[in-house]
Amino acid sequence: MVCYNGRVPAADHRPNRDWSAVRFVLCDLDGVVWLARQPIPGAPEAIARLRASGRRVLFVTNNSFALLGEQEAALATIGVPAVDDVTTSAQAAAFLVEPGETVLVCGGPGVYEAVAARNATPIAEGAADAVIVGFHRDFDYERLRIASDAVRKGARLLATNDDATYPTPAGLIPGGGAILAAVATASGSTPTIAGKPYPPMAALVRQRCGPEFSSRTAVMVGDRWSTDGRFAEALGCAFVLVRTGVTAPGATLDGSAAMDLPDLAAVADVICGDLS
């Protein structure tokens, strides 16, 4: 087994894959780059190395709560420029509605922003063409009643993601999927889910990468196989697991990964190392 800068990866697959062909590194944020916006050691430097090697790093996150500018500014604070490089599940959900539609938002500011950018009208209650559910901390019985009532009256039920949990430095907390489960149960409706690992987010990422995107030129780096690994499958690209978030060191992986590495710094070691 090869050791990269003192880190020993759980699996070394370099002989079986041409990592030098990678042009797009798709990174989850929470659990890969940071935890509650506190940088994971070595992550900012790894991103800088990947970019310096001529690759584009795109941040693909199921976090729909924050405004896009806030996420870009938070990344800049930890030394990671990110203007036009963040793709969120709120944006993916907004592309499931049509310009001019009225959308009841059962989510955070990021969803309101994405709906408005789609030239649709976000509202907090009332008759709507669609309901978008996302993570927010003030979800209560009244918001559940308003959202489920709109769906029962004919609004389409959409969701930014179905992640049951969300990683923080103190451990896992309930995620947007937990809120979605309540609305889906109360309304008796099956939601269309936009974020990772579902097709709407995959289509949005392909669009942002452009014509150079292919199964050989992209890799998805994430901390959870059920979300990030399955998203890599949807894109047809390789999945690299890092153990700085939901999947802890030593935990059994519930899927397969092209590489199983301790952190994003080790990912940069492998991908950039093939050019030397």
N, C-alpha and C positions, 0 to 999 in steps of 0.2 A: 504494500500500500504506500502511496506517495504522500509525503507530508508537505503542506503548503504554508510557508512562513510560520512553522510551529504548530499549525492546526492539522489534525488528522481527520480527514473526511470519512464518513461512514461507508462510502462507496466511491470508487474511482472508475469512471466510465470513459476516460479520455481516449483509450485506444479504439473504442467502438463508435466514436462520433467525431465529426469534424467541427469542433467548437469555433474554429476560426471563421466559419461561414456565417456566424451569428451577427446580424446587423441591428436587431431590435431586442433589447432586454426589457421585458415587461415585468415590473415589480409591484407586488402588493405593498401597501404602506404599513398598516398596523400589523406588527409582529415581524416585519422584514426590515423596514427602514427605521421605524420608531415604535414606542409604546406610549400611548397617551401623549404624543408629540415630544417625548424625550428620546433623543437619538440612541439607537442601538450601537454600541461601540464598534467603530470601524465602518459603519454603513455609509456615512457621507464621503469618506475617502474612497470607498469601493465604487461609488457612483461616479466620482470624479475620474477614477482610473478607467472605467468603462467608457465614459464619454471621450476621454483623451485618446482612447484607442480607435476613435472614429465611429463608435456605435451610438445609437440613440437609446436613451433610457426613458421609458414611459411609465408613469405611475398609474396603475389600474386598481382602483379601490372600490369596495362596496360601502364605504363610508359615505352616506348621502346627507348627513346632518349639516356639515359645515359649508359655508359659501366657498365657491371655487377660489376667489381671491384670498380668502383666509387660509386655505390649504396651501396655496402657492407661497404666501407670506410665511407661513409656519415652516415650510421646507427651506425657504431662504434663510430663516433664522438659524437653522442648524447647518448652514453652509451648502445647501443644495438648491441652485437656481431651478425653477420648475414652471415658468410661465409657458403656457400652451403645452405642457407635458403631463397634465393631470387629467385622467378620465375617470368619472365617477358613475356610480350606479344611479344617481339622481339624473344625470344626463341621459343615460340609457333608458330610464323610465319615461323621461319627457319625450323621447322620440317615438314612444308608443301612442302618443296623443297627436291629434291634428291641430294645426294652427286654427285659432278661432274657437276651439272647444273650451268648455268650462271644466276645471279640474279641482275637486275637493282634495286638499292636501292633509293627510294624517301623518305628518312627518316634520322635519326640521327646515331651517332656512334654506339649505341647499336645494331642497326639492322645490320650494317656492321660486327660487332663482332660476332653476333649470326649466320649469314650466313657463315662466315669463319669457325666457330666452327662446322658447319654442313658439312664441307669439300665441300662446294659449293663456287663459285667465285663471290664476290660482285663487281659490277661496277657502275659507276655514269651515263653512257650513252652508247648507242649502242644496238645491237641485244641481246636479252635475252630470256631465257626460262620462266622467271617469273619476275614480278615487285612487290616489297613489299613497301607499303606506310605506313609511320608512322609519328608521330609528329616531326617537326623540324621548327626552326624559320627563316630559309632562303628560305623557299618555295616562288617561284615567277613564273611568266608566263613561263620563259624558262624551269624550272624544270617540270612544268605542261605539256609543249609541249613534252619534252623528254619522260616522263613517259607514257603519253597517246598515243604517237606515237608507243612506243614499244608494248603496249597492242593491238593496232589496227593491228600490224604486227604479232600477234599471241602469245605474252607472256601472261601467266596467271596473272590475277590481284589478288594479295593477300594484306591483310592489317593487321597491328598489332592490331588495334581496331577501333571501330567506335564511340568513345566518342566525342560528339560534343563540350564539354567544359572541362576545366582543372582547379581545384581549386588552388588558391594562397591566401596569406594573404590579398592581395588587392582586392580579388574577382575573379570571373570566367574569364578565357581567352579562345580563340578558341583552341580546342583540335585536336587530330589526325583525328577524324571523319570529321571535317570541310575540312581538306586537302583531305581526301579520297573522299568526295563528289565531289570535283572539278575534280579529276582524273577520277572517275567513269563516271561523266557526259561528260567530254571531250572525253573519249575513247568509250563511249557507252557500257561499260561492267559492269557486276554485280560482285562485289568482293567476294572472300572467306575470311572471317574474322577469325583471329586466337585467339585473346585475349578474356577476359571476355566479355560476358557470354557464349561464343561459345564453341563447342565440342573440338577443338584442345587444348585449355588451360585446359579444364576439364580433358582430357586424360593425359596431362603432369603432372598435380597436383596429380592425382591418382597414376601415376607412381612414383612420388617422395615420396609419403606417404608410398607406399608399401602395403603389404597384410593386415595390420591392419586397413586400411581405410574402413569405412562404413558410412552409413547414421547416425548411432548413435555415431560414434567416432569422427566426424568432425563437425566443425561449421565455417561458413564464416562471418567475421565481415567487414562491409563496410559502406560507407556514401551515397550510391546511389542505390536505389532499381533496377533501370533499368539495371544497370551493375552488382552490387554485389548480389542483391537479385535474379536476374535471373540466375546468376552463381551458387548460392547455389541450385537453382532448378535443374540446369544441373547436379550438383554433387549428388543431392538427399539428401542434408544435411540441417540443420537449418541455417537461416539467422538472424544475429543480426545487427540492424541498430544503428549507432552512429551519433550524430548530430554535428559533428565538421568539416564537409566538405561541400559537395554539398547540402545535405538536412539540412537546417538550423533549429534551435530550433523553434518549433511552426508551421513549414511548414507541409502541408498535405502530407502524405506518399502515393505514387502512386502504392503501392503493399502491401504485407503482410510481417510481420517479427515475428519471434518467440519471440524476445525481441526488444524493442525500448528504447535505453538508451542514456544518454547524452554524454558518452565518453568511451574510451577503459578502463579506470580505473574502471568504473562501471561494464564493462563486466568481468574483472578479479574478482571483488567482488562477482559476482554471481557464476561464474564457480568454483573459488577456495573455495568459502564459503560452497559448498556442501560437501567438504571433511572434514570440521571441526566438 
